[in-house]
Amino acid sequence: MNRRRILWACAALTLCSTPTMATADTAAKDAILTAKTATGRGDFQGCVDALKAMKKPEHRMLGFCYERLGDDASALRHYQLWLKQNGASMRAASVRVRVQALERAPIVALEREARDLMIKADFQGCIDRMDRAVKLGSTAWHQLGICHERAGAKDKAIAAYQKWLAIAPDGENSDLVRRKLDKLQSQ
């Protein structure tokens, strides 16, 4: 076993000084050690299996392992459970950052797909992805306006540009969007 990897996992997860380790019974300590060892080997499924066997699982570490396995929904659920129990701890800020990133992941994926479709001139596909992203909380109304404009849906493009300007009146491309709006409204 590679001691350096185990130490890295311990440092990366900062679990060495958790209350769980200090007060846990022997079975819990063994489960956490097994999970850390599995993580150090890159065996994130082994980490999950070891932690799920505990009576009171270490949700932050489970979130970490699920995230590495690509199961964002489970990672988000465990991070949120950990925050519910430990929201005032010093580690809560870093967990909140992970939660925010995981919550935005579907939006980012849809925006990326929409950009790819726009490049391929599939404007209807772009509109579909951007509509879904906006419904999930995206503020990418500017990109949605561009998709509608290129698809020939002038009224929808105007509405999207107006929504974007309402959100970011002094945004990076606000002058460009205002010129586009003026041009579309004058046609």
Steps between C-alpha positions, in 0.01 A plus 500: 500500500629842409532700823537826306162448331333429833648818645387693191147367537499588866621853426270546200194395695620661825341227703785434738362736762128456447285442807398170342861373524549629853185352651402217268492140607756255363275383214450859383873572524572187297242599239649848467852360476384253233330786313814717518714212380262432210501870410880506508499215247245681287239236587209737558240221483690324780486825695123522451451136599705543819320818604151373422563209740526748790203568728556875461682550169744786446290689245771743391737218412216312328428814296866519402508135390170517312622813323815319387282213377300747290177455699429869550146448636625274782796731567267798528264311734783399735661843500163652587450248783845585633424873485175444689698336782817714486394831341688707757830315470811650345479252212147604405616772259689257278207257504260781405723579200477135388121503546468815289717349227299177499172691490622700199643198316185421298468866396864516391461177301191634320674831423801313361275281281318812379828669400608186313167487317522870414842443343345218292218741398238279673312799637187309601713258705681799649167663593379177660812468719505869594127495589564207734808670649305821565220301667762345730629845599748602233538869425615433143220700340752667267595166346133403474436828318779424254352153433153646439643777281691255283195272479296796372277534809526877531240550777649226717849641446382844609338353814814305589726803449268715714509243780879490483522879520263497798736259679829661393439858382871579528620153400799422284307510170215732599584762236512236228167355616339846502616557140361157401172586673475833321571334166244222558230741623550730201454220244 
